[in-house]
Amino acid sequence: MSTPPSHSSPNQAIQLLVLDIDGTIAGSGNEIREPVKAAVSCVLSKGIQVTIATGRMYQSAVRFHRELGCTLPLITYQGALIKDPRTSKVYGHWSVNQSMALRLLDDLERPEFQAISIHCYIEDELYVRQLSRETVDYISRSAVQATVVGDLRSVLQSEPTKLLALCDDSHLIQTLYQFLREKYTPNDLYLTRSVSTFVEATHPAVNKGNAVRYLAEEVVGLTADEVMAVGDNFNDVEMLNYAGIGVAMGDAPDPVKAIAQWVAPDVTKDGVAVAIHRFLLD
């Protein structure tokens, strides 16, 4: 995947709608509200294709994809895995090479970061050192199981799709993020924050913008101006920049709202439905 190109304002009808999950179509209740479902159904009835782009695991995201009746492959792990739930065809899988993953693990286990939990994702399974409070909360929300292995090096004989560092202390997570950004270049790893308590690391070519570009242009045959994307956090920036219409949710961080073409109400006010009616239905 290459870097998404810059583009001008949209001048073609939108043919693809791409939606984030957490904070966008699903709020604290972890469910999609009826106004959003109805709006997406109307979009599909107009012949506009719909899919999801999320940082979640495939097995955690697929129920949202099916619930909305999405018509295209599902983008997961920030774009590291693109897979069609209808056919099980994998369109792309970009993993972190083993040596880089081991190097990153050494840094995540430094004494100053000992309070941070580490998640390792291999073949769409979650591996952890221990069941911390943050991990228990994570698996409850994601509806997945975690395999406790103690030393994560024991599973890093295979290349991971993603590594995630999480902690309820957002200041510690910010410190870790800054440390990693100073140590690793964009050619080493893609580092992002999907929420204030997460730092995520994937293959350097991976981000939602690259994944949406790949899906739109190489799989479907569209241009950026025919894509609308909606997201709520820093991991959505590349996707919002790529799309002809990039919409940020109302409670997105200010830098995310600043790059969006329009800011919708937040997820509790069904912002996705509002954006759909504004740009695609009305």
Rosetta silent file (secondary structure, phi, psi, omega in degrees, C-alpha in Angstrom):
SEQUENCE: MSTPPSHSSPNQAIQLLVLDIDGTIAGSGNEIREPVKAAVSCVLSKGIQVTIATGRMYQSAVRFHRELGCTLPLITYQGALIKDPRTSKVYGHWSVNQSMALRLLDDLERPEFQAISIHCYIEDELYVRQLSRETVDYISRSAVQATVVGDLRSVLQSEPTKLLALCDDSHLIQTLYQFLREKYTPNDLYLTRSVSTFVEATHPAVNKGNAVRYLAEEVVGLTADEVMAVGDNFNDVEMLNYAGIGVAMGDAPDPVKAIAQWVAPDVTKDGVAVAIHRFLLD
SCORE:     score description
SCORE:     0.000 S_00000001
   1 L     0.000  139.278 -179.200    0.000    0.000    0.000 S_00000001
   2 L  -104.937  174.077 -179.357    1.265    3.455   -0.857 S_00000001
   3 L   -70.352  133.675  179.513    0.687    6.840    0.739 S_00000001
   4 L   -60.421  139.193  179.397   -2.795    8.256   -0.019 S_00000001
   5 L   -76.534  158.108  171.454   -2.649   11.108   -2.511 S_00000001
   6 L   -76.878  161.016 -178.277   -3.850   14.604   -1.756 S_00000001
   7 L  -153.670  164.041  179.636   -7.024   15.682   -3.523 S_00000001
   8 L   -90.587 -172.427 -179.683   -9.284   18.612   -4.086 S_00000001
   9 L   -65.082  151.861 -174.575  -12.901   19.053   -3.055 S_00000001
  10 L   -65.268  138.998  177.258  -15.264   16.312   -4.211 S_00000001
  11 L  -132.733   11.149  177.415  -16.778   16.698   -7.678 S_00000001
  12 L  -128.789  157.890  179.827  -18.233   13.238   -8.204 S_00000001
  13 L   -66.997  139.363  178.735  -21.102   11.377   -6.554 S_00000001
  14 L   -68.184  131.069  179.757  -20.093    9.308   -3.536 S_00000001
  15 L  -116.893   -9.748 -177.909  -20.047    5.586   -4.315 S_00000001
  16 E  -142.852  128.092  176.021  -18.427    4.240   -1.116 S_00000001
  17 E  -112.062  125.423 -178.933  -19.105    5.027    2.540 S_00000001
  18 E  -118.836  128.027 -173.865  -16.489    3.908    5.089 S_00000001
  19 E  -123.508  135.363  169.014  -17.296    3.965    8.808 S_00000001
  20 L   -75.127  165.226  178.093  -15.219    3.574   11.956 S_00000001
  21 L   -97.492  -75.706 -169.081  -16.762    1.597   14.835 S_00000001
  22 E   -69.177  123.418 -178.698  -15.870    2.861   18.313 S_00000001
  23 L    82.916   -1.565 -178.436  -16.997    6.416   18.929 S_00000001
  24 L  -120.746  -68.032  174.671  -18.501    6.573   15.438 S_00000001
  25 L   -97.894  -16.223 -179.711  -21.213    3.968   14.876 S_00000001
  26 E  -130.433  128.907  178.909  -20.998    2.460   18.380 S_00000001
  27 L   -99.158 -149.120 -175.775  -20.841    4.375   21.648 S_00000001
  28 L   -63.888  -24.367  178.069  -20.400    3.296   25.251 S_00000001
  29 L   -78.640   -7.366  175.942  -23.193    0.745   24.882 S_00000001
  30 L    64.026   27.343  179.353  -21.175   -1.045   22.185 S_00000001
  31 L  -133.458  157.353  175.846  -24.216   -1.211   19.909 S_00000001
  32 E   -90.557  126.056 -179.093  -25.351    0.546   16.733 S_00000001
  33 L   -76.517  155.375 -173.851  -28.400    2.729   17.330 S_00000001
  34 H   -59.217  -39.649  178.780  -31.451    2.428   15.097 S_00000001
  35 H   -59.822  -34.876  178.155  -31.134    5.847   13.376 S_00000001
  36 H   -70.002  -43.924  177.407  -27.651    4.877   12.172 S_00000001
  37 H   -58.860  -43.898 -178.541  -28.844    1.491   10.946 S_00000001
  38 H   -64.614  -41.301 -179.753  -31.740    3.113    9.100 S_00000001
  39 H   -65.237  -42.881  178.549  -29.510    5.710    7.453 S_00000001
  40 H   -63.956  -39.144  177.802  -27.023    3.072    6.297 S_00000001
  41 H   -60.546  -40.265  177.492  -29.898    0.973    4.945 S_00000001
  42 H   -64.572  -40.028  178.086  -31.053    3.959    2.877 S_00000001
  43 H   -60.807  -47.153  179.538  -27.518    4.438    1.561 S_00000001
  44 H   -61.478  -37.686 -179.380  -27.327    0.809    0.487 S_00000001
  45 H   -66.561  -21.898  177.096  -30.721    1.084   -1.227 S_00000001
  46 L   -84.633   -2.081  179.718  -29.298    3.920   -3.351 S_00000001
  47 L    88.942    7.269  176.297  -26.553    1.602   -4.612 S_00000001
  48 L   -83.177  131.283 -179.481  -23.783    3.174   -2.531 S_00000001
  49 E   -82.205  150.598 -175.050  -21.429    0.544   -1.132 S_00000001
  50 E  -133.640  140.444  169.923  -20.618    0.519    2.590 S_00000001
  51 E  -149.443  178.113 -178.093  -17.863   -0.958    4.709 S_00000001
  52 E  -117.796  141.098  172.231  -16.135   -0.567    8.076 S_00000001
  53 E  -127.539  117.402 -171.161  -12.552    0.457    8.853 S_00000001
  54 L  -141.581  161.049  171.718  -11.540   -0.162   12.449 S_00000001
  55 L   -84.260   -9.914 -177.718   -8.624   -0.828   14.737 S_00000001
  56 L   -65.144  162.303  169.291  -10.502   -3.798   16.193 S_00000001
  57 L   -62.033  154.846  175.933   -9.698   -7.432   15.599 S_00000001
  58 H   -58.622  -47.725 -175.680  -11.526   -9.029   12.682 S_00000001
  59 H   -65.247  -23.052  177.246  -13.429  -11.391   14.981 S_00000001
  60 H   -85.208  -30.098 -174.586  -14.576   -8.444   17.101 S_00000001
  61 H   -88.053  -21.654 -167.875  -15.565   -6.214   14.172 S_00000001
  62 H   -65.007  -29.190 -179.598  -17.390   -8.691   11.962 S_00000001
  63 H   -67.064  -33.653  178.085  -20.696   -8.502   13.834 S_00000001
  64 H   -69.508  -40.300  177.582  -20.947   -4.754   13.138 S_00000001
  65 H   -58.525  -45.840 -178.999  -20.178   -5.367    9.449 S_00000001
  66 H   -71.270  -37.831 -178.341  -22.968   -7.939    9.241 S_00000001
  67 H   -63.287  -34.784  179.488  -25.402   -5.869   11.299 S_00000001
  68 H   -86.061   -8.196 -177.842  -25.130   -2.975    8.852 S_00000001
  69 L    71.248   33.629 -177.098  -25.343   -5.230    5.805 S_00000001
  70 L   -60.559  146.656 -170.647  -21.983   -4.003    4.507 S_00000001
  71 L  -106.692   -7.291 -175.397  -21.221   -4.988    0.940 S_00000001
  72 L  -123.000  167.612  177.132  -17.431   -4.828    0.752 S_00000001
  73 L   -52.969  151.558 -177.089  -14.469   -6.432    2.543 S_00000001
  74 E   -92.689  130.728  178.833  -13.947   -5.450    6.184 S_00000001
  75 E   -98.206  119.110 -177.252  -10.893   -3.347    7.117 S_00000001
  76 E  -129.258  172.918  179.129   -9.509   -4.277   10.555 S_00000001
  77 H    53.515   41.965 -178.717   -6.385   -3.762   12.715 S_00000001
  78 H    64.949   14.733 -178.403   -6.048   -0.174   11.389 S_00000001
  79 H   109.460    0.294 -178.048   -5.892   -1.610    7.876 S_00000001
  80 L   -74.875  -22.534  177.581   -3.471   -4.467    8.503 S_00000001
  81 E  -132.829  121.301  176.071   -6.093   -7.092    7.620 S_00000001
  82 E  -117.653  116.364 -172.888   -8.660   -6.675    4.844 S_00000001
  83 E  -143.174  141.537  179.721  -11.009   -9.646    4.632 S_00000001
  84 L   -92.442  113.427 -179.208  -14.453  -10.305    3.150 S_00000001
  85 L   -63.285  -24.126 -177.572  -16.788  -11.901    5.744 S_00000001
  86 L   -75.326  -34.067 -175.354  -19.051  -13.225    2.996 S_00000001
  87 L  -116.620  -11.123 -174.677  -16.378  -15.237    1.198 S_00000001
  88 L    66.453   11.690  177.307  -13.548  -15.345    3.803 S_00000001
  89 L   -71.689  130.834  175.650  -11.218  -14.066    1.070 S_00000001
  90 E   -93.466  118.635 -179.355   -8.226  -12.146    2.462 S_00000001
  91 E   -87.134  -23.637  178.147   -7.450   -9.152    0.259 S_00000001
  92 E  -172.211  142.220  175.754   -4.403   -8.103    2.237 S_00000001
  93 E  -145.090  112.918 -178.801   -2.534   -8.858    5.441 S_00000001
  94 L  -112.923  109.514 -175.540    0.448   -6.736    6.461 S_00000001
  95 L  -104.138  164.864  177.864    2.152   -8.021    9.628 S_00000001
  96 L   -83.744  130.385 -178.157    5.009   -6.684   11.767 S_00000001
  97 L   -67.185  154.340 -169.972    8.248   -8.527   11.065 S_00000001
  98 H   -58.746  -45.176 -177.066    9.520  -10.694   13.889 S_00000001
  99 H   -64.906  -37.981  178.199   12.699   -8.772   14.683 S_00000001
 100 H   -68.896  -38.286  178.951   10.830   -5.458   14.852 S_00000001
 101 H   -63.860  -41.472  178.952    8.146   -6.991   17.063 S_00000001
 102 H   -67.238  -38.924  177.332   10.749   -8.340   19.500 S_00000001
 103 H   -63.367  -43.552  179.092   12.527   -4.995   19.578 S_00000001
 104 H   -64.043  -40.616  179.418    9.234   -3.225   20.300 S_00000001
 105 H   -61.218  -39.450  176.003    8.390   -5.703   23.044 S_00000001
 106 H   -56.617  -42.066 -178.942   11.701   -4.923   24.756 S_00000001
 107 H   -71.405  -38.706 -179.807   10.719   -1.247   24.826 S_00000001
 108 H   -66.778  -23.503 -178.355    7.179   -1.896   26.038 S_00000001
 109 L   -98.204   12.669  175.245    8.592   -3.913   28.953 S_00000001
 110 L   -60.709  149.283 -175.509   10.962   -1.202   30.178 S_00000001
 111 H   -53.567  -37.537 -177.444   10.629   -0.625   33.962 S_00000001
 112 H   -69.974  -12.145  179.321    9.008    2.805   33.548 S_00000001
 113 H  -113.247   20.698 -173.855    6.191    1.200   31.555 S_00000001
 114 L   -65.220  -20.730  179.336    5.586   -1.803   33.814 S_00000001
 115 L   -79.913   -5.985 -176.033    2.022   -0.659   34.589 S_00000001
 116 L   -89.341  136.112  175.157    1.089   -0.940   30.927 S_00000001
 117 E   -86.620  147.852 -178.396   -0.662   -4.042   29.563 S_00000001
 118 E  -122.482  129.278  176.570    0.522   -5.477   26.256 S_00000001
 119 E  -114.121  135.687  178.994   -1.677   -7.221   23.696 S_00000001
 120 E  -123.431  128.427 -174.634   -0.258   -9.228   20.819 S_00000001
 121 E  -113.534  118.473  179.752   -2.469  -10.257   17.871 S_00000001
 122 E  -133.008  124.995  179.471   -1.510  -13.247   15.747 S_00000001
 123 L    52.532   41.690  177.737   -3.829  -14.924   13.211 S_00000001
 124 L    61.053   29.309  171.791   -6.764  -12.974   14.686 S_00000001
 125 E  -121.213  149.263 -177.228   -6.153  -14.337   18.183 S_00000001
 126 E  -103.285  127.503  177.708   -5.234  -12.252   21.224 S_00000001
 127 E  -119.575  136.234 -178.218   -2.243  -13.157   23.415 S_00000001
 128 E  -135.901  161.300  176.165   -1.407  -11.405   26.704 S_00000001
 129 L   -73.451  -41.125 -177.310    1.105  -11.706   29.529 S_00000001
 130 L  -158.845  167.056  179.329   -1.603  -11.682   32.182 S_00000001
 131 L   -90.985   84.518  176.443   -5.220  -10.713   32.701 S_00000001
 132 L   -75.366  169.506  178.033   -4.879   -7.148   33.910 S_00000001
 133 H   -59.713  -42.158  179.994   -7.907   -5.011   34.716 S_00000001
 134 H   -64.295  -37.803  178.695   -7.508   -3.196   31.402 S_00000001
 135 H   -67.393  -40.901  178.200   -7.337   -6.489   29.521 S_00000001
 136 H   -61.247  -43.433  177.541  -10.472   -7.808   31.223 S_00000001
 137 H   -63.711  -40.184 -179.082  -12.336   -4.633   30.269 S_00000001
 138 H   -63.277  -47.885 -176.806  -11.004   -4.874   26.724 S_00000001
 139 H   -70.339  -27.069  176.279  -12.089   -8.473   26.143 S_00000001
 140 H   -67.198  -46.624 -179.667  -15.501   -7.730   27.633 S_00000001
 141 H   -69.539  -38.463 -176.135  -16.117   -4.849   25.223 S_00000001
 142 H   -81.741  -14.677 -178.069  -14.574   -6.623   22.250 S_00000001
 143 L    58.604   46.693  177.152  -16.345   -9.932   22.970 S_00000001
 144 L  -128.761  169.677  175.635  -13.150  -11.925   22.397 S_00000001
 145 L  -105.657  152.343  176.881  -11.048  -14.349   24.417 S_00000001
 146 E  -118.647  137.823  175.982   -7.441  -13.796   25.479 S_00000001
 147 E   -99.176  119.478 -179.284   -4.781  -16.488   25.777 S_00000001
 148 E   -84.739  122.612 -176.060   -2.444  -15.885   28.733 S_00000001
 149 L  -122.309   -3.297 -178.099    1.131  -16.865   27.845 S_00000001
 150 L    75.297  -88.134  178.697    3.280  -15.050   30.421 S_00000001
 151 L   -92.924  115.437 -177.875    6.209  -14.213   28.150 S_00000001
 152 H   -66.988  -16.800  177.280    4.929  -12.883   24.824 S_00000001
 153 H   -62.412  -23.079 -179.322    8.201  -13.878   23.175 S_00000001
 154 H   -67.386  -22.260  179.303    6.894  -17.432   23.224 S_00000001
 155 L  -106.061   -6.993 -177.835    4.309  -16.530   20.562 S_00000001
 156 L   -83.796   20.926  167.641    6.422  -14.106   18.547 S_00000001
 157 L   -72.693  -20.624  173.283    7.849  -16.922   16.487 S_00000001
 158 L  -106.963  150.355 -178.809    5.022  -15.860   14.179 S_00000001
 159 L   -74.799  130.479  179.572    4.662  -12.303   12.909 S_00000001
 160 L   -81.102  149.417  173.729    1.947  -10.325   14.737 S_00000001
 161 L   -73.701  -36.500 -177.660   -0.695   -8.320   12.931 S_00000001
 162 E  -158.819  151.560  166.334   -0.599   -5.678   15.666 S_00000001
 163 E  -119.973  139.795 -178.010    0.748   -4.918   19.126 S_00000001
 164 E  -127.745  131.156  172.214   -1.288   -2.796   21.514 S_00000001
 165 E  -109.084  130.249 -177.530   -0.183   -1.096   24.718 S_00000001
 166 E  -140.669  146.420 -179.472   -3.007   -0.028   27.015 S_00000001
 167 L  -163.530  142.844  178.256   -3.345    1.529   30.443 S_00000001
 168 L   -66.528  -19.672  178.163   -5.996    3.520   32.282 S_00000001
 169 L   -82.717   95.812 -176.003   -3.308    6.122   32.989 S_00000001
 170 H   -65.952  -27.083  177.992   -3.563    8.220   29.809 S_00000001
 171 H   -68.659  -39.069  177.069   -0.561   10.332   30.835 S_00000001
 172 H   -66.234  -39.610  177.401    1.626    7.228   30.984 S_00000001
 173 H   -63.513  -40.493  177.106    0.307    6.156   27.586 S_00000001
 174 H   -63.551  -39.329  176.796    1.135    9.580   26.178 S_00000001
 175 H   -62.089  -44.251  177.522    4.660    9.276   27.602 S_00000001
 176 H   -61.683  -45.061 -178.932    5.037    5.874   25.960 S_00000001
 177 H   -59.033  -45.304  179.032    3.709    7.208   22.659 S_00000001
 178 H   -64.008  -40.292  178.605    6.199   10.068   22.657 S_00000001
 179 H   -61.004  -46.074 -178.188    9.037    7.684   23.559 S_00000001
 180 H   -68.822  -37.121  179.054    8.158    5.330   20.703 S_00000001
 181 H   -64.837  -30.877  178.360    7.715    8.151   18.195 S_00000001
 182 H   -78.187  -28.072 -175.103   11.211    9.367   19.002 S_00000001
 183 H   -90.651  -34.325 -175.776   12.753    5.906   18.736 S_00000001
 184 L  -111.359  137.412  177.227   10.956    4.484   15.679 S_00000001
 185 L   -88.602  166.020  175.283   10.643    6.112   12.273 S_00000001
 186 L   -61.134  -18.228  175.696    7.576    5.814   10.016 S_00000001
 187 L   -81.731  -12.801  178.287    9.614    3.308    8.000 S_00000001
 188 L   -89.615  -53.263 -174.016    9.894    1.089   11.096 S_00000001
 189 L  -148.484  152.596  165.436    6.338    1.051   12.438 S_00000001
 190 E   -94.493  118.014 -179.437    3.003    2.793   12.101 S_00000001
 191 E  -112.464  132.278 -179.509    2.202    4.145   15.565 S_00000001
 192 E  -150.344  168.304  176.506   -1.183    5.589   16.409 S_00000001
 193 L  -125.877  115.365  178.944   -3.652    6.256   19.222 S_00000001
 194 L   -87.864  -27.538  170.803   -7.256    5.184   18.675 S_00000001
 195 L  -142.443  169.241 -173.498   -8.252    6.283   22.192 S_00000001
 196 L   -67.996  -14.653 -177.304   -6.339    8.151   24.888 S_00000001
 197 L  -106.392    8.881 -179.531   -5.479    4.924   26.737 S_00000001
 198 E  -121.400  142.961  160.328   -4.134    2.969   23.708 S_00000001
 199 E  -125.226  127.337 -175.779   -0.924    3.004   21.681 S_00000001
 200 E  -118.413  142.788 -178.322   -1.056    0.720   18.643 S_00000001
 201 E  -130.403  129.951  178.902    1.790   -0.499   16.434 S_00000001
 202 E  -138.934 -179.756  175.073    1.508   -2.109   13.008 S_00000001
 203 L   -52.107  143.171 -174.594    3.473   -2.614    9.785 S_00000001
 204 L   -61.618  -23.021  179.638    4.757    0.770    8.519 S_00000001
 205 L   -83.453   -4.964 -172.532    2.591    0.668    5.373 S_00000001
 206 L   -89.610  130.138  161.282   -0.561    0.195    7.432 S_00000001
 207 L  -167.922  165.700 -176.278   -3.127    2.881    8.178 S_00000001
 208 H   -64.116  -32.627  178.803   -6.804    3.302    7.435 S_00000001
 209 H   -63.249  -45.727  177.807   -6.111    5.750    4.626 S_00000001
 210 H   -64.106  -39.871 -179.387   -3.938    3.289    2.745 S_00000001
 211 H   -66.615  -42.631  178.776   -6.438    0.493    3.336 S_00000001
 212 H   -66.427  -40.751  176.476   -9.396    2.548    2.099 S_00000001
 213 H   -59.234  -45.907  179.395   -7.390    3.665   -0.937 S_00000001
 214 H   -59.263  -47.591 -178.001   -6.515    0.042   -1.714 S_00000001
 215 H   -65.280  -46.532 -177.065  -10.117   -1.086   -1.353 S_00000001
 216 H   -66.056  -50.722 -170.240  -11.586    1.826   -3.292 S_00000001
 217 H   -85.734  -41.913 -172.869   -9.108    2.046   -6.140 S_00000001
 218 H   -93.539  -25.689  179.960   -7.701   -1.451   -6.575 S_00000001
 219 H   -97.236  -45.517 -174.142  -10.664   -3.603   -5.553 S_00000001
 220 H   -98.053  -28.355 -179.488  -13.717   -1.525   -6.513 S_00000001
 221 L    87.616   33.624  179.554  -12.256    0.835   -9.132 S_00000001
 222 L  -105.417  172.287  172.083  -13.227    4.164   -7.566 S_00000001
 223 L  -108.829  167.484  179.981  -11.395    7.432   -7.022 S_00000001
 224 H   -58.027  -36.717 -178.117  -10.875    9.276   -3.735 S_00000001
 225 H   -66.850  -11.766  179.246  -13.574   11.802   -4.693 S_00000001
 226 H   -98.913   10.521 -176.433  -16.119    8.984   -4.740 S_00000001
 227 E  -116.201  136.634  170.052  -15.397    8.021   -1.109 S_00000001
 228 E  -120.126  133.967 -179.139  -16.895    9.381    2.113 S_00000001
 229 E  -129.919  144.493  179.416  -15.336    8.378    5.445 S_00000001
 230 E  -130.084  129.769  179.544  -16.425    9.012    9.032 S_00000001
 231 E  -153.809  176.640 -171.682  -14.212    8.621   12.111 S_00000001
 232 L  -134.547    2.572 -175.261  -13.536   10.021   15.543 S_00000001
 233 L  -149.636 -176.132 -172.854   -9.864    9.749   16.484 S_00000001
 234 H   -62.162  -30.333  179.289   -6.213   10.016   15.480 S_00000001
 235 H   -72.967   -4.965  177.205   -6.189    6.617   13.798 S_00000001
 236 H   -98.269   -6.478 -172.626   -8.820    7.955   11.379 S_00000001
 237 H   -57.270  -48.072 -177.716   -6.790   10.947   10.183 S_00000001
 238 H   -63.272  -36.785  178.637   -5.287    9.279    7.105 S_00000001
 239 H   -67.676  -43.075  179.472   -8.693    7.935    6.097 S_00000001
 240 H   -67.606  -35.608  176.964  -10.381   11.324    6.491 S_00000001
 241 H   -66.545  -36.950 -177.283   -7.578   12.977    4.534 S_00000001
 242 H   -71.577  -43.691 -170.500   -7.917   10.463    1.703 S_00000001
 243 L   -66.283  147.166  174.245  -11.690   10.548    1.274 S_00000001
 244 L   -58.696  -37.788  172.639  -13.442   13.055   -0.949 S_00000001
 245 E  -123.864  113.116  177.724  -15.659   13.782    2.040 S_00000001
 246 E  -109.872  119.725 -175.860  -13.987   13.284    5.424 S_00000001
 247 E  -115.516  127.677  174.534  -16.282   13.666    8.434 S_00000001
 248 E  -100.685  147.049  176.753  -15.117   13.811   12.065 S_00000001
 249 L   -75.938  157.465 -173.050  -17.416   13.069   14.982 S_00000001
 250 L   -62.770  -27.041  179.629  -18.287   15.875   17.362 S_00000001
 251 L  -101.776   17.237  174.954  -16.228   14.560   20.268 S_00000001
 252 L   -66.869  153.390  173.807  -13.131   13.864   18.159 S_00000001
 253 L   -56.706  149.941 -177.168   -9.877   15.519   19.309 S_00000001
 254 H   -54.782  -42.222  179.333   -9.470   19.029   17.921 S_00000001
 255 H   -62.346  -29.273  177.677   -6.605   18.102   15.544 S_00000001
 256 H   -73.221  -44.381  177.514   -8.852   15.432   13.986 S_00000001
 257 H   -62.236  -32.278 -177.053  -11.744   17.852   13.578 S_00000001
 258 H   -66.041  -29.538 -178.103   -9.351   20.375   12.048 S_00000001
 259 H   -92.803   -9.467 -178.847   -8.505   18.119    9.090 S_00000001
 260 L   -78.823  154.332  175.744  -12.107   17.020    8.458 S_00000001
 261 L   -80.549  -23.494  179.749  -14.306   18.685    5.878 S_00000001
 262 E  -153.636  148.368  178.455  -17.268   18.585    8.219 S_00000001
 263 E  -114.044  121.925 -179.564  -17.868   17.807   11.899 S_00000001
 264 L   -89.221  165.377  169.339  -20.930   15.737   12.780 S_00000001
 265 L   -59.726  165.201 -177.126  -22.671   15.525   16.150 S_00000001
 266 L   -75.422  178.112 -172.313  -21.172   12.946   18.494 S_00000001
 267 H   -64.598  -29.446  179.107  -22.126    9.287   18.627 S_00000001
 268 H   -70.224  -17.915  178.603  -24.791    9.816   21.313 S_00000001
 269 H  -107.597   20.986  176.488  -26.581   12.143   18.884 S_00000001
 270 L    55.291   48.744 -176.597  -26.322    9.696   15.980 S_00000001
 271 H   -57.958  -34.297  178.328  -23.755   11.804   14.177 S_00000001
 272 H   -63.089  -42.509  178.633  -23.218    9.200   11.446 S_00000001
 273 H   -63.393  -40.903  178.706  -26.912    9.319   10.554 S_00000001
 274 H   -61.852  -45.115  179.856  -26.800   13.125   10.487 S_00000001
 275 H   -64.641  -40.556  179.389  -23.764   13.086    8.183 S_00000001
 276 H   -61.593  -45.791  179.705  -25.340   10.493    5.894 S_00000001
 277 H   -65.068  -37.640 -178.897  -28.489   12.577    5.500 S_00000001
 278 H   -66.644  -43.706 -172.133  -26.493   15.733    4.885 S_00000001
 279 H  -102.079  -26.132 -170.798  -24.187   14.363    2.213 S_00000001
 280 H  -117.538  -21.587 -175.215  -25.796   11.245    0.771 S_00000001
 281 H  -114.090  -40.864 -177.501  -29.573   11.379    1.208 S_00000001
 282 L   -92.010    0.000    0.000  -30.764   14.996    1.351 S_00000001
